[in-house]
């Protein structure tokens, strides 16, 4: 327990002296010294320079030996596969993107090969081989059905529907592989370092090319019997066409429901009806924010649509917090958030806090990396 506490503190705080580690753990100096010697002998900790600017002799600093293990985090979407490799401290040391092939026939049976190509490219960029890899986590649209092992709710990812997908990927990479819903990963990252850090009951709503939600209750993800909890893109709403049957869900937009109202393509179409011709949702919303009149109408209608969908989610889940994430929410910013809050005011609902995501960059990869690191540290840091 002391070993693990010390290793976690070194990860969280960076290099520490023996005295600093003793103060943070509550251990005596002799015990802290024995602990560091033991961890150094095990290859988990290494000496790194000295602390300066303090009275007396310079004290030796210690840090986690981050190179002892590496993890891979991957984001999969219809455009391709992006893989990053990071050391045990979470520093990204390599990255590779593999573009999607054009048709389902091109990728049928080649998914493990394409994943390996992305991971191997990231490892090469870091000057590493496969033997350095400890674990991999893959974020995908849809969710893995725990009963069948099949990726569901992602018909727009050809080649990813094998029942043995996880086993095939583990075999080709030579390490344990987890496949997780991409929005769930964003929520885990938000809980770890973002807007939801102080909340154990919250919903993250992702409005981007796709639309989905992650539900966290009691600090744990709610997945559902088939892994499909939070697939609110399919949720029927007034003004949206319904998705009927499996044939309808083969379309990237799910064929109907909430996604047809607030996804990035829906925002572009909404802006076009008000005279804007931007090529993507961020540009369309930037134009709307800068254009009184027609722009106000775009934002008001989008806020009404978002609030209508959120009302259904809030009525069922009753969370403490709703986090809006994805390019639509980020592009609309605080102005859109305020309009959504106003729309929710008139509804007979619980009133959770409503906030924008605080994560920058690529939150799906951030969440996948956080998950892979937590799993790897749990194993590597076990000195029992």
Secondary structure by P-SEA (a helix, b strand, c coil): caaaaaaaaaaacccccaaaaaaaacccaaaaaaaaaaaaaacccccccccccccccbbbbbbcccccbbbbbbbbcccbbbbbbbcccccccbbbbbbbcccccccccaaaaaaaaaaaaaaaaaccccccccbbbbbbcccccccccccccccccccccccaaaaaaaaaaccbbbbbcaaaaaaaaaacccccccccbbbbbbbccccbbbbbcccccccccccccccccccccccbbbbccccccccccccccccccccaaaaaaaaaaaccccccaaaaaaaaaaccaaaaaaaaaaaaaaaaaaaaaaacccccbbbbbcaaaaaacaaaaaaaaaaaccccccccccccccccccaaaaaaaaaaaaaaaaaaaccc
